[in-house]
Amino acid sequence: MEVILKEDIKGLGFKNDTVSVKPGFGRNYLIPQGLALTATTSNKKVIAENVKQAAHKAEKVKNDALALVEKIGVLTLEVKQKVGDNGKIFGKITSLQISDALETKGITVDRKRISFKEEEVKTVGTYTAVLLLHKEVSHEIKFEVIAE
């Protein structure tokens, strides 16, 4: 019996794959659990169209991420923070502050997509943050911590 998988199943296949299984396994487990569809010609056409549309959407998201990288370029951000006598800042710089600094430049990046190359940013100086815009697109941006 041929079925089309609706999700990844370890040892069997990945989502949208057409696989051959024993009829009892397909009828009694995969289909009732909502893990698979019978592989009729109409279901195969629907899945093929869904895969095509998903690929098109994924390409658009990737192109948007690449356009954002070009827009950012070699931009250097300034993050103002209260500083003590020895150049140590009060608290630490977080991804939220980097996101806010990008917002002031007209660039929107979710704070969850920002990570730092250094462990913690706790002193005045120049640092690097990594923007994870897409699973295949990341961009390094420099930011400078200055006294407020």
DSSP file (Angstrom, degrees, kcal/mol; ACC not computed):
  #  RESIDUE AA STRUCTURE BP1 BP2  ACC     N-H-->O    O-->H-N    N-H-->O    O-->H-N    TCO  KAPPA ALPHA  PHI   PSI    X-CA   Y-CA   Z-CA
    1    1 A M              0   0    0      0, 0.0    20,-3.1     0, 0.0     2,-0.4   0.000 360.0 360.0 360.0 135.5    0.0    0.0    0.0
    2    2 A E  E     +A   20   0A   0     18,-0.2    37,-2.1    37,-0.1     2,-0.3  -0.845 360.0 176.7-101.5 135.3    1.3    3.5   -0.9
    3    3 A V  E     -AB  19  38A   0     16,-2.7    16,-2.6    -2,-0.4     2,-0.5  -0.933  27.8-130.5-132.5 157.6    0.8    6.4    1.5
    4    4 A I  E     -AB  18  37A   0     33,-2.8    33,-2.3    -2,-0.3    14,-0.2  -0.950  30.8-128.8-108.0 122.5    1.8   10.1    1.5
    5    5 A L  E     - B   0  36A   0     12,-2.5    11,-2.8    -2,-0.5    31,-0.3  -0.488  15.6-164.8 -75.8 137.2    3.3   11.1    4.8
    6    6 A K  S    S+     0   0    0     29,-3.1     2,-0.3     9,-0.2    30,-0.2   0.638  76.8  14.8 -91.7 -18.7    1.9   14.2    6.5
    7    7 A E  S    S-     0   0    0     28,-0.8     2,-0.3     7,-0.1    -1,-0.1  -0.934  96.4 -77.5-145.9 168.3    4.8   14.5    8.9
    8    8 A D        -     0   0    0     -2,-0.3     2,-0.5     6,-0.1     6,-0.2  -0.528  43.2-168.4 -69.1 131.6    8.4   13.2    9.4
    9    9 A I  B >>  -C   13   0B   0      4,-2.9     4,-2.3    -2,-0.3     3,-2.3  -0.978  24.9-119.5-126.3 118.4    8.3    9.6   10.7
   10   10 A K  T 34 S+     0   0    0     -2,-0.5     4,-0.0     1,-0.3    -2,-0.0  -0.296  97.1  10.5 -58.7 130.0   11.6    8.2   11.9
   11   11 A G  T 34 S+     0   0    0      1,-0.1    -1,-0.3    -2,-0.0     0, 0.0   0.351 127.4  59.7  85.0  -5.9   12.6    5.1   10.0
   12   12 A L  T <4 S-     0   0    0     -3,-2.3     2,-0.3     1,-0.3    -2,-0.2   0.736 104.8 -79.1-119.4 -49.7    9.9    5.6    7.4
   13   13 A G  B  <  -C    9   0B   0     -4,-2.3    -4,-2.9     6,-0.1    -1,-0.3  -0.979  41.2 -73.3 166.2-175.5   10.3    8.9    5.6
   14   14 A F    >   -     0   0    0     -2,-0.3     3,-1.9    -6,-0.2    -9,-0.3  -0.584  62.3 -66.8-107.0 168.1    9.9   12.7    5.6
   15   15 A K  T 3  S+     0   0    0      1,-0.3    -9,-0.2    -2,-0.2    -1,-0.2  -0.232 120.1  14.6 -55.0 138.5    6.8   14.9    5.2
   16   16 A N  T 3  S+     0   0    0    -11,-2.8    -1,-0.3     1,-0.3     2,-0.2   0.486  93.2 134.8  71.3   7.8    5.2   14.7    1.7
   17   17 A D    <   -     0   0    0     -3,-1.9   -12,-2.5   -10,-0.1     2,-0.6  -0.610  54.0-134.1 -81.0 145.5    7.2   11.6    0.8
   18   18 A T  E     +A    4   0A   0     -2,-0.2     2,-0.3   -14,-0.2   -14,-0.2  -0.910  35.6 174.0 -98.6 121.0    5.3    8.7   -0.9
   19   19 A V  E     -A    3   0A   0    -16,-2.6   -16,-2.7    -2,-0.6     2,-0.5  -0.906  31.7-122.9-129.1 154.9    6.2    5.5    0.8
   20   20 A S  E     +A    2   0A   0     -2,-0.3     2,-0.3   -18,-0.2   -18,-0.2  -0.850  37.3 167.7 -96.6 129.4    5.1    1.8    0.5
   21   21 A V        -     0   0    0    -20,-3.1    -9,-0.0    -2,-0.5    -2,-0.0  -0.877  44.5 -83.7-132.4 165.8    3.9    0.3    3.8
   22   22 A K     >  -     0   0    0     -2,-0.3     4,-2.1     1,-0.1     3,-0.4  -0.481  43.8-118.8 -67.9 142.9    2.1   -2.9    4.7
   23   23 A P  H  > S+     0   0    0      0, 0.0     4,-2.8     0, 0.0     5,-0.3   0.849 111.8  51.9 -55.7 -39.0   -1.6   -2.5    4.3
   24   24 A G  H  > S+     0   0    0      2,-0.2     4,-2.6     1,-0.2     5,-0.4   0.905 109.4  49.4 -65.1 -41.5   -2.4   -3.1    8.0
   25   25 A F  H  >>S+     0   0    0     -3,-0.4     5,-2.2     2,-0.2     4,-1.4   0.899 115.6  44.5 -63.7 -41.8    0.2   -0.5    9.2
   26   26 A G  I  <>S+     0   0    0     -4,-2.1     5,-2.5     3,-0.2    -2,-0.2   0.956 121.1  36.6 -67.4 -51.8   -1.3    2.1    6.8
   27   27 A R  I  <5S+     0   0    0     -4,-2.8    -2,-0.2    -5,-0.2    -3,-0.2   0.849 125.3  37.4 -72.0 -36.0   -5.0    1.4    7.5
   28   28 A N  I  <5S+     0   0    0     -4,-2.6    -3,-0.2    -5,-0.3    -1,-0.2   0.689 133.6   8.7 -95.0 -19.6   -4.8    0.7   11.2
   29   29 A Y  I  X5S+     0   0    0     -4,-1.4     4,-2.0    -5,-0.4     6,-0.3   0.708 122.0  44.6-124.8 -59.9   -2.1    3.2   12.3
   30   30 A L  I  4XS+     0   0    0     -5,-2.2     5,-2.5     1,-0.2     6,-1.1   0.928 117.7  40.0 -63.2 -49.4   -0.8    5.8    9.9
   31   31 A I  T >4<S+     0   0    0     -5,-2.5     3,-1.3    -6,-0.2    -1,-0.2   0.943 117.2  46.7 -70.6 -47.9   -4.2    7.0    8.4
   32   32 A P  T 345S+     0   0    0      0, 0.0    -1,-0.2     0, 0.0    -2,-0.2   0.856 111.7  52.5 -62.8 -32.2   -6.3    6.9   11.6
   33   33 A Q  T 3<5S-     0   0    0     -4,-2.0    -2,-0.2     1,-0.0    -3,-0.1   0.555 114.9-118.1 -78.2  -6.6   -3.5    8.8   13.5
   34   34 A G  T < 5S+     0   0    0     -3,-1.3    -3,-0.2    -4,-0.4    -4,-0.1   0.721  82.1 120.0  77.0  21.6   -3.4   11.5   10.8
   35   35 A L  S   <S+     0   0    0     -5,-2.5   -29,-3.1    -6,-0.3   -28,-0.8   0.622  74.6  16.4 -90.8 -15.1    0.2   10.7    9.9
   36   36 A A  E     -B    5   0A   0     -6,-1.1     2,-0.3   -31,-0.3   -31,-0.2  -0.973  58.5-141.6-153.9 163.3   -0.5    9.8    6.3
   37   37 A L  E     -B    4   0A   0    -33,-2.3   -33,-2.8    -2,-0.3     2,-0.1  -0.899  40.4 -96.8-120.4 153.6   -3.0    9.9    3.4
   38   38 A T  E     -B    3   0A   0     -2,-0.3     2,-1.9   -35,-0.2   -35,-0.2  -0.497  40.8-116.3 -67.5 145.2   -3.7    7.2    0.9
   39   39 A A        +     0   0    0    -37,-2.1     2,-0.1    -2,-0.1    -1,-0.1  -0.448  54.2 156.3 -88.1  66.7   -1.6    7.8   -2.3
   40   40 A T     >  -     0   0    0     -2,-1.9     4,-2.3     1,-0.1     5,-0.2  -0.436  57.1-107.1 -82.3 166.1   -4.4    8.4   -4.8
   41   41 A T  H  > S+     0   0    0      1,-0.2     4,-2.0     2,-0.2     5,-0.1   0.887 120.6  50.3 -62.8 -38.2   -3.7   10.4   -7.9
   42   42 A S  H  > S+     0   0    0      2,-0.2     4,-2.2     1,-0.2    -1,-0.2   0.910 110.8  48.4 -68.1 -40.4   -5.7   13.4   -6.6
   43   43 A N  H  > S+     0   0    0      1,-0.2     4,-2.5     2,-0.2    -2,-0.2   0.881 109.9  53.3 -64.8 -37.4   -3.8   13.4   -3.3
   44   44 A K  H  X S+     0   0    0     -4,-2.3     4,-2.3     2,-0.2    -1,-0.2   0.901 109.6  48.2 -63.2 -40.4   -0.5   13.2   -5.2
   45   45 A K  H  X S+     0   0    0     -4,-2.0     4,-2.2     2,-0.2    -2,-0.2   0.909 111.6  49.6 -66.1 -41.8   -1.5   16.2   -7.3
   46   46 A V  H  X S+     0   0    0     -4,-2.2     4,-2.4     2,-0.2    -2,-0.2   0.931 112.7  46.7 -62.5 -46.2   -2.5   18.2   -4.2
   47   47 A I  H  X S+     0   0    0     -4,-2.5     4,-2.5     1,-0.2    -1,-0.2   0.900 110.5  52.8 -63.8 -41.2    0.7   17.4   -2.3
   48   48 A A  H  X S+     0   0    0     -4,-2.3     4,-2.0     1,-0.2    -1,-0.2   0.904 111.1  47.0 -61.4 -41.2    2.8   18.3   -5.4
   49   49 A E  H  X S+     0   0    0     -4,-2.2     4,-2.5     2,-0.2    -2,-0.2   0.904 111.4  51.0 -67.8 -40.8    1.1   21.7   -5.6
   50   50 A N  H  X S+     0   0    0     -4,-2.4     4,-2.5     2,-0.2    -2,-0.2   0.904 110.3  49.2 -62.4 -41.3    1.5   22.3   -1.9
   51   51 A V  H  X S+     0   0    0     -4,-2.5     4,-2.2     2,-0.2    -1,-0.2   0.910 111.0  50.6 -63.7 -41.9    5.3   21.5   -2.2
   52   52 A K  H  X S+     0   0    0     -4,-2.0     4,-1.9    -5,-0.2    -2,-0.2   0.921 112.8  45.3 -62.4 -45.3    5.6   23.8   -5.1
   53   53 A Q  H  X S+     0   0    0     -4,-2.5     4,-2.3     1,-0.2    -2,-0.2   0.888 111.7  52.0 -67.4 -39.0    3.8   26.7   -3.3
   54   54 A A  H  X S+     0   0    0     -4,-2.5     4,-2.4     1,-0.2    -1,-0.2   0.888 108.9  50.8 -64.5 -38.1    5.9   26.1   -0.1
   55   55 A A  H  X S+     0   0    0     -4,-2.2     4,-2.0     2,-0.2    -1,-0.2   0.897 110.0  50.4 -65.3 -39.6    9.1   26.2   -2.2
   56   56 A H  H  X S+     0   0    0     -4,-1.9     4,-1.9     2,-0.2    -2,-0.2   0.911 111.9  47.1 -64.7 -42.5    8.0   29.5   -3.7
   57   57 A K  H  X S+     0   0    0     -4,-2.3     4,-2.3     1,-0.2    -2,-0.2   0.903 111.1  51.4 -65.8 -41.4    7.2   31.0   -0.3
   58   58 A A  H  X S+     0   0    0     -4,-2.4     4,-2.1     1,-0.2    -1,-0.2   0.884 109.1  51.0 -63.8 -38.2   10.5   29.9    1.1
   59   59 A E  H  X S+     0   0    0     -4,-2.0     4,-2.4     2,-0.2    -1,-0.2   0.890 109.2  51.1 -65.6 -39.5   12.3   31.5   -1.8
   60   60 A K  H  X S+     0   0    0     -4,-1.9     4,-2.3     2,-0.2    -2,-0.2   0.914 109.7  49.5 -64.9 -42.9   10.5   34.7   -1.2
   61   61 A V  H  X S+     0   0    0     -4,-2.3     4,-2.0     2,-0.2    -2,-0.2   0.905 111.7  49.1 -62.4 -41.4   11.4   34.7    2.5
   62   62 A K  H  X S+     0   0    0     -4,-2.1     4,-2.3     2,-0.2    -2,-0.2   0.914 110.5  49.9 -64.9 -42.6   15.1   34.1    1.6
   63   63 A N  H  X S+     0   0    0     -4,-2.4     4,-2.2     1,-0.2    -2,-0.2   0.876 109.0  52.4 -64.1 -37.3   15.1   36.9   -1.0
   64   64 A D  H  X S+     0   0    0     -4,-2.3     4,-1.9     2,-0.2    -1,-0.2   0.899 109.3  50.0 -63.0 -40.5   13.6   39.3    1.6
   65   65 A A  H  X S+     0   0    0     -4,-2.0     4,-1.9     2,-0.2    -2,-0.2   0.901 110.4  49.4 -64.9 -41.4   16.4   38.3    4.1
   66   66 A L  H  X S+     0   0    0     -4,-2.3     4,-1.9     1,-0.2    -1,-0.2   0.878 109.4  52.2 -65.7 -37.2   19.0   39.0    1.4
   67   67 A A  H  X S+     0   0    0     -4,-2.2     4,-2.0     1,-0.2    -1,-0.2   0.882 108.4  51.2 -65.3 -37.8   17.5   42.3    0.6
   68   68 A L  H  X S+     0   0    0     -4,-1.9     4,-2.3     2,-0.2    -2,-0.2   0.879 106.9  53.7 -66.2 -38.1   17.6   43.2    4.3
   69   69 A V  H  X S+     0   0    0     -4,-1.9     4,-2.7     1,-0.2    -2,-0.2   0.914 109.5  48.2 -61.8 -42.7   21.3   42.3    4.4
   70   70 A E  H  < S+     0   0    0     -4,-1.9    -2,-0.2     1,-0.2    -1,-0.2   0.889 110.8  51.3 -64.9 -38.3   22.0   44.6    1.5
   71   71 A K  H  < S+     0   0    0     -4,-2.0    -2,-0.2     1,-0.2    -1,-0.2   0.894 113.0  44.8 -65.3 -40.5   20.0   47.4    3.2
   72   72 A I  H >< S+     0   0    0     -4,-2.3     3,-1.3     1,-0.2    -2,-0.2   0.931  82.6 155.5 -70.4 -46.1   22.0   47.0    6.5
   73   73 A G  T 3< S-     0   0    0     -4,-2.7    -1,-0.2     1,-0.2    -2,-0.1  -0.313  73.6 -22.4  58.8-130.4   25.4   46.8    4.7
   74   74 A V  T 3  S+     0   0    0     -4,-0.1    -1,-0.2    67,-0.1    -2,-0.1  -0.201  88.9 160.0-106.9  39.6   28.3   47.8    6.9
   75   75 A L    <   -     0   0    0     -3,-1.3    67,-0.8     1,-0.0     2,-0.5  -0.342  28.0-152.9 -62.6 138.1   26.2   49.8    9.3
   76   76 A T  E     -d  142   0C   0     65,-0.1    67,-0.2    -2,-0.0     2,-0.2  -0.978  11.5-150.4-115.8 124.4   27.7   50.5   12.7
   77   77 A L  E     -d  143   0C   0     65,-2.2    67,-3.0    -2,-0.5     2,-0.5  -0.583   3.6-142.5 -91.9 153.7   25.2   51.0   15.5
   78   78 A E  E     -d  144   0C   0     -2,-0.2     2,-0.6    65,-0.2    67,-0.2  -0.979  13.1-168.7-115.7 125.7   25.6   53.1   18.6
   79   79 A V  E     -d  145   0C   0     65,-3.0    67,-2.4    -2,-0.5     2,-0.4  -0.960  10.9-150.5-115.4 117.5   24.2   51.8   21.9
   80   80 A K  E     +d  146   0C   0     -2,-0.6     2,-0.3    65,-0.2    67,-0.2  -0.720  24.2 165.4 -91.1 135.4   24.1   54.3   24.7
   81   81 A Q  E     -d  147   0C   0     65,-2.1    67,-1.6    -2,-0.4     2,-0.2  -0.992  43.2 -97.8-146.7 148.4   24.4   53.0   28.2
   82   82 A K        -     0   0    0     -2,-0.3     8,-2.1    65,-0.2     2,-0.4  -0.493  45.8-159.0 -67.9 136.1   25.1   54.3   31.7
   83   83 A V  B     -G   89   0D   0      6,-0.2     6,-0.2    -2,-0.2    40,-0.1  -0.924   8.7-137.9-125.3 143.4   28.7   53.8   32.6
   84   84 A G    >   -     0   0    0      4,-3.1     3,-1.1    -2,-0.4    -1,-0.0  -0.128  43.4 -84.3 -83.1-172.9   30.6   53.6   35.8
   85   85 A D  T 3  S+     0   0    0      1,-0.2    -1,-0.0     2,-0.1    -2,-0.0   0.843 124.5  49.8 -65.3 -36.8   34.0   55.1   36.5
   86   86 A N  T 3  S-     0   0    0      2,-0.1    -1,-0.2     1,-0.0     3,-0.1   0.210 121.8 -96.7 -93.4  16.7   36.1   52.3   35.2
   87   87 A G  S <  S+     0   0    0     -3,-1.1    37,-2.0     1,-0.3     2,-0.4   0.506  82.6 134.0  84.8   4.0   34.3   51.9   31.8
   88   88 A K  B     -H  123   0E   0     35,-0.2    -4,-3.1     1,-0.0    -1,-0.3  -0.735  50.8-132.7 -89.3 134.1   32.1   49.2   33.0
   89   89 A I  B     -G   83   0D   0     33,-2.2     2,-0.6    -2,-0.4    -6,-0.2  -0.464  20.5-106.9 -85.0 157.5   28.4   49.6   32.1
   90   90 A F  S    S-     0   0    0     -8,-2.1     2,-0.3    -2,-0.1    -8,-0.2  -0.745  91.2 -17.0 -81.9 119.9   25.5   49.1   34.5
   91   91 A G  S    S-     0   0    0     -2,-0.6     2,-0.3   -10,-0.1    -2,-0.1  -0.632  98.2 -78.0  84.6-145.8   23.9   45.8   33.5
   92   92 A K        -     0   0    0     -2,-0.3     2,-0.4    28,-0.0    30,-0.2  -0.973  37.8 -94.6-151.2 162.9   24.7   44.4   30.1
   93   93 A I        -     0   0    0     28,-1.9    28,-0.5    -2,-0.3     2,-0.2  -0.662  44.9-168.5 -82.0 132.9   23.7   44.9   26.5
   94   94 A T     >  -     0   0    0     -2,-0.4     4,-1.4    26,-0.1     3,-0.5  -0.692  38.2-103.3-117.5 171.0   20.9   42.6   25.3
   95   95 A S  H  > S+     0   0    0      1,-0.2     4,-2.5    -2,-0.2     5,-0.2   0.785 118.4  63.7 -64.6 -26.8   19.4   41.7   21.9
   96   96 A L  H  > S+     0   0    0      2,-0.2     4,-2.3     1,-0.2    -1,-0.2   0.896 101.9  49.1 -64.0 -40.2   16.5   44.0   22.7
   97   97 A Q  H  > S+     0   0    0     -3,-0.5     4,-2.1     2,-0.2    -1,-0.2   0.873 111.5  48.8 -68.4 -36.4   18.8   47.0   22.8
   98   98 A I  H  X S+     0   0    0     -4,-1.4     4,-2.2     2,-0.2    -2,-0.2   0.911 111.0  50.9 -67.0 -42.2   20.3   46.0   19.5
   99   99 A S  H  X S+     0   0    0     -4,-2.5     4,-2.0     1,-0.2    10,-0.2   0.905 110.7  48.9 -60.8 -42.7   16.8   45.6   18.0
  100  100 A D  H  X S+     0   0    0     -4,-2.3     4,-1.7     2,-0.2    -1,-0.2   0.889 109.3  52.2 -65.2 -39.1   15.8   49.0   19.3
  101  101 A A  H  X S+     0   0    0     -4,-2.1     4,-0.7     1,-0.2    -1,-0.2   0.875 109.9  49.1 -65.0 -36.8   19.0   50.6   17.8
  102  102 A L  H ><>S+     0   0    0     -4,-2.2     5,-2.4     1,-0.2     3,-0.7   0.872 105.8  58.1 -67.5 -36.5   18.1   49.0   14.4
  103  103 A E  H ><5S+     0   0    0     -4,-2.0     3,-1.6     1,-0.3    -2,-0.2   0.877  99.9  57.0 -60.1 -38.5   14.6   50.3   14.7
  104  104 A T  H 3<5S+     0   0    0     -4,-1.7    -1,-0.3     1,-0.3    -2,-0.2   0.773 106.2  50.6 -65.5 -24.1   15.9   53.9   14.9
  105  105 A K  T <<5S-     0   0    0     -3,-0.7    -1,-0.3    -4,-0.7    -2,-0.2   0.419 124.9-104.5 -90.3  -0.3   17.7   53.2   11.6
  106  106 A G  T < 5S+     0   0    0     -3,-1.6     2,-0.5     1,-0.3    -3,-0.2   0.696  82.1 124.4  87.2  20.1   14.4   52.0   10.0
  107  107 A I      < -     0   0    0     -5,-2.4     2,-0.6    -8,-0.1    -1,-0.3  -0.960  47.4-152.7-118.3 126.3   15.3   48.3   10.1
  108  108 A T        +     0   0    0     -2,-0.5     2,-0.4    -3,-0.1    -8,-0.1  -0.872  24.2 159.9-103.7 118.6   13.0   45.8   11.8
  109  109 A V        -     0   0    0     -2,-0.6    -6,-0.1   -10,-0.2    -7,-0.1  -0.996  42.0-115.8-135.5 129.9   14.6   42.6   13.2
  110  110 A D    >   -     0   0    0     -2,-0.4     3,-2.0     1,-0.1     4,-0.0  -0.405  21.7-129.8 -64.3 137.0   13.1   40.4   15.8
  111  111 A R  G >  S+     0   0    0      1,-0.3     3,-1.3     2,-0.2    -1,-0.1   0.749 105.6  65.1 -62.3 -23.6   15.2   40.4   19.0
  112  112 A K  G 3  S+     0   0    0      1,-0.3    -1,-0.3   -16,-0.0    -2,-0.1   0.650  96.1  58.2 -73.2 -13.8   15.1   36.6   19.1
  113  113 A R  G <  S+     0   0    0     -3,-2.0    19,-3.2   -18,-0.1     2,-0.5   0.239  90.6  88.8 -98.2  12.4   17.1   36.5   15.8
  114  114 A I  E <   +E  131   0C   0     -3,-1.3     2,-0.3    17,-0.2    17,-0.2  -0.940  49.5 167.5-114.6 129.7   20.0   38.5   17.3
  115  115 A S  E     -E  130   0C   0     15,-2.4    15,-3.4    -2,-0.5     2,-0.3  -0.907  27.6-121.6-133.9 165.5   22.9   36.8   19.0
  116  116 A F  E     -E  129   0C   0     -2,-0.3    13,-0.2    13,-0.3   -21,-0.0  -0.818   2.7-148.5-110.4 146.5   26.3   38.0   20.2
  117  117 A K  S    S+     0   0    0     11,-2.0    -1,-0.1    -2,-0.3     2,-0.1   0.861  87.1  63.3 -75.7 -36.8   29.8   36.8   19.2
  118  118 A E  S    S-     0   0    0     10,-0.5     3,-0.2     1,-0.1    -2,-0.1  -0.431  91.9-117.5 -84.1 162.3   31.2   37.7   22.6
  119  119 A E  S    S-     0   0    0      1,-0.3     2,-0.4    -2,-0.1    -3,-0.1   0.996  89.4  -9.9 -61.1 -66.6   29.9   36.1   25.8
  120  120 A E        -     0   0    0     -3,-0.0     2,-0.9   -26,-0.0    -1,-0.3  -0.995  59.7-135.9-138.8 143.1   28.6   39.2   27.5
  121  121 A V        +     0   0    0    -28,-0.5   -28,-1.9    -2,-0.4     4,-0.0  -0.857  47.2 140.0-100.7 103.5   28.8   42.8   26.6
  122  122 A K        +     0   0    0     -2,-0.9   -33,-2.2   -30,-0.2     2,-0.3   0.361  53.3  56.8-127.4   1.9   29.6   44.6   29.9
  123  123 A T  B    S-H   88   0E   0    -35,-0.3   -35,-0.2   -40,-0.1     2,-0.2  -0.885  89.2 -88.9-131.9 165.1   32.1   47.3   29.0
  124  124 A V  S    S+     0   0    0    -37,-2.0     2,-0.3    -2,-0.3    22,-0.2  -0.477  77.9  82.6 -69.4 140.7   32.4   50.2   26.7
  125  125 A G  E    S- F   0 145C   0     20,-1.1    20,-3.2    -2,-0.2     2,-0.4  -0.958  79.0 -54.8 155.9-170.9   33.8   49.3   23.3
  126  126 A T  E     + F   0 144C   0     -2,-0.3     2,-0.2    18,-0.2    18,-0.2  -0.881  52.8 170.8-106.5 133.0   33.1   47.9   19.8
  127  127 A Y  E     - F   0 143C   0     16,-3.1    16,-2.4    -2,-0.4     2,-0.4  -0.787  26.9-121.2-133.9 173.3   31.4   44.5   19.5
  128  128 A T  E     - F   0 142C   0     -2,-0.2   -11,-2.0    14,-0.2   -10,-0.5  -0.976  18.9-169.8-124.6 134.1   29.8   42.2   16.9
  129  129 A A  E     -EF 116 141C   0     12,-3.0    12,-2.9    -2,-0.4     2,-0.5  -0.887  16.4-137.0-116.4 152.5   26.3   40.9   16.8
  130  130 A V  E     -EF 115 140C   0    -15,-3.4   -15,-2.4    -2,-0.3     2,-0.6  -0.946   8.2-153.0-113.6 126.3   25.0   38.2   14.4
  131  131 A L  E     -EF 114 139C   0      8,-3.5     8,-2.1    -2,-0.5     2,-1.1  -0.882   3.3-158.0 -97.9 117.4   21.6   38.6   12.8
  132  132 A L  E     + F   0 138C   0    -19,-3.2     6,-0.2    -2,-0.6     3,-0.1  -0.753  25.8 161.8 -95.7  88.7   20.0   35.3   11.9
  133  133 A L  E     -     0   0C   0     -2,-1.1     2,-0.3     4,-0.9     5,-0.2   0.751  64.7  -3.1 -84.5 -26.2   17.6   36.4    9.2
  134  134 A H  E >  S- F   0 137C   0      3,-2.1     3,-0.6    -3,-0.2    -1,-0.2  -0.957  79.3 -97.7-158.0 162.5   16.9   33.0    7.6
  135  135 A K  T 3  S+     0   0    0     -2,-0.3     3,-0.1     1,-0.2    -2,-0.0   0.759 128.8  31.2 -63.1 -20.7   18.2   29.5    8.0
  136  136 A E  T 3  S+     0   0    0      1,-0.1     2,-0.5    -4,-0.0    -1,-0.2   0.442 114.7  68.1-110.8  -3.7   20.7   30.1    5.1
  137  137 A V  E <   + F   0 134C   0     -3,-0.6    -3,-2.1     2,-0.0    -4,-0.9  -0.964  51.4 155.9-126.5 119.7   21.2   33.9    5.6
  138  138 A S  E     - F   0 132C   0     -2,-0.5     2,-0.4    -6,-0.2    -6,-0.2  -0.955  17.8-162.3-134.4 157.7   23.0   35.5    8.5
  139  139 A H  E     - F   0 131C   0     -8,-2.1    -8,-3.5    -2,-0.3     2,-0.4  -0.999  13.7-136.3-144.3 136.4   24.7   38.9    8.8
  140  140 A E  E     - F   0 130C   0     -2,-0.4     2,-0.4   -10,-0.2   -10,-0.2  -0.774  22.4-172.4 -92.8 136.0   27.3   40.3   11.2
  141  141 A I  E     - F   0 129C   0    -12,-2.9   -12,-3.0    -2,-0.4     2,-0.3  -0.991  15.9-136.0-129.7 137.4   26.7   43.9   12.4
  142  142 A K  E     -dF  76 128C   0    -67,-0.8   -65,-2.2    -2,-0.4     2,-0.4  -0.693  22.0-176.4 -91.3 143.0   29.1   46.0   14.5
  143  143 A F  E     -dF  77 127C   0    -16,-2.4   -16,-3.1    -2,-0.3     2,-0.5  -0.994  14.9-145.3-138.5 148.4   27.8   48.0   17.4
  144  144 A E  E     -dF  78 126C   0    -67,-3.0   -65,-3.0    -2,-0.4     2,-0.6  -0.945   8.6-144.9-116.7 127.7   29.6   50.4   19.7
  145  145 A V  E     +dF  79 125C   0    -20,-3.2   -20,-1.1    -2,-0.5     2,-0.3  -0.816  28.7 178.5 -90.6 120.9   28.7   50.8   23.3
  146  146 A I  E     -d   80   0C   0    -67,-2.4   -65,-2.1    -2,-0.6     2,-0.2  -0.847  33.6 -93.7-124.2 159.9   29.2   54.4   24.4
  147  147 A A  E      d   81   0C   0     -2,-0.3   -65,-0.2   -67,-0.2   -67,-0.0  -0.463 360.0 360.0 -73.0 140.4   28.6   56.3   27.6
  148  148 A E              0   0    0    -67,-1.6   -66,-0.2    -2,-0.2    -1,-0.1   0.445 360.0 360.0 -83.1 360.0   25.2   58.0   28.0
